[in-house]
């Protein structure tokens, strides 16, 4: 490495005492060799970062973000480390900017891993059998560099009891996850307030300070036009920081987190029902893992959170999503769900699959399996890559999750899942307010607290079903992934057509759920016929109709005609406008049903009996609906 590179010290920009001594390689667009990141205790290169997990072989749980926040010392250390991480020079290969850029833009090589012949886009594997395992070393890389920054932040405190507290807190710290499917604590949004506040308080060596919240947005420094420019989406090259549900397409866009939080409140129950279905009914890895499956999947649920949180901002477009700090909390949740599913069904894992579209290193059509390299993540200095087989256990990277940290106690795990996501977890009422779109966070909250009764209406949230009638019903949704300029969402309603504007569809009384199609404007456009699948469970909503007397039974001969009259679907863009159904090539909405044996206790899961059947009477003869003679 040239001597002048070894002498290059990258200064963090947050405060004068936040100095991170690092040895940095050449600029991001230049040819890169081996780069060393030096902290106060250890050295890491891109090839070894994440290789052993955090703090060696010690295994500690990643906690839900609200649980982590209750530990004041760990919370403070986490925020200080995240601040430092985000302020690293963007030319450093271990900076927040470049690690986020692995997922999508700026579509350049990382750690010397070259673009494949026929490769395109970023390294991330979507619509793929590698979707869950690929993200595991990606998170481990992020977690270790975050941990190093946390440790450096603690080292800046003077010797004394406070530094001792933070050192102790650091010893078991892991990155948190955000559980967007559980019933939130009383009086709280599904989306924690810590993710919505523009500023936050932290304790630094010079005392308590109010700072820009690193969980709210990542600020580019600098914003590199060529890295983030797309002719079809020029806003990403002018927004100075990540935004959620942006107020405009201009540089002065503001995040409307209040609107995002309201939508997450509206769709939470459906996310709960989808997770419960995946944990209880899907016993095959292929069905569970990828939106290439006709059943629901972790990827399809993941897509829905992306499109809802982003709502036209960074999280809703594949090439830009990882720059938003909420991406890492969301993907830690997906990894947690993957780990839980693995504990439930340990004998099913990655099988060979032809890739539907290209990544930076994987050409479209190539067959990837459990031994395929998860590029660009090296596992050692010899240049070997992690594989799905090598990342099968979270223990490899020194972390676990609360529900699985006690080993192979399957009964306890089933009880935990039933408690968090089963039918007994959904007995609550929440209030929803429409008409707040376009207002600031503060003004929206003021309106929420003073809203007139005519604009606030109670609505019973139907989460996971009981299956007491011995039936399960699912709306299966299929659409071409790259048929529009970016992502879009399909909404499902039971009852009258929604009378609200598209921006407020999720608060309409007839709303049941939505499925997001997480896409991009340019990546993979050569594969416009690629279809993504998702599902919106109907069983809980139908059980509520049965309880109210609107339905006589849940037998298919009764439900079929009812759904033909009452089931409706609409499509919404990320700009909150309705897209006509005939403008969504390949859209197919079908209703699947199966017999189900209900769970016998809290330590038991419901069980699907036999295969799914298509309830053609529910959708035939309608635009976008499954017709007689169609294939799923």
Secondary structure, DSSP 8 states (H G I E B T S, - for coil): --HHHHT-----SS-TT--------S-TTS-----EEE-SS-EEETTTTTSS-TTTT--EEE-BHHHHHHSHHHHHHHHHHHHHHHHS-TTSTTSHHHHHHTTSTT---BTTB---TT--S-S---SSTTHHHHHHHHHHHHHHHHHHHHHHHHHTS-SSHHHHHHHHHHTT----B--SSS---TT--SS-GGGT-SEEEEEETTEEEEEE-TTT--B-SS--HHHH--TT-GGGGT-SB--SSBS-SSTT--B-HHHHHHHHHHHHHHHHHHHHHHHHH--SHHHHH-TTSSS--HHHHHHHHHHHHHTTSGGGBTTTGGGSTHHHHHHHHHHHHHHHHHHH-TT-----EE-SS--SSS-TT-EE-TTSEEEEEESSTT--EEETTTTSSGGGGTEEEGGGTT-S-HHHHHHHHHHHHSGGGG--EEEEE-S-TT--HHHHHHHHHH--GGGEEEEE---S---TTSEEEEEEEEEETTSSSS-EEEEEEESS---S-GGGGGGSTTEEEEEEE-B-SSTTGGGTT-EEEEEEE-HHHHHHHHHHTS-S--SHHHHHHHHHHHEEEEEEETTS-EE-GGGSTT-EEEEEEEEEE--SSTT---EEEEEEEE-GGGTTTSTTB--TT---
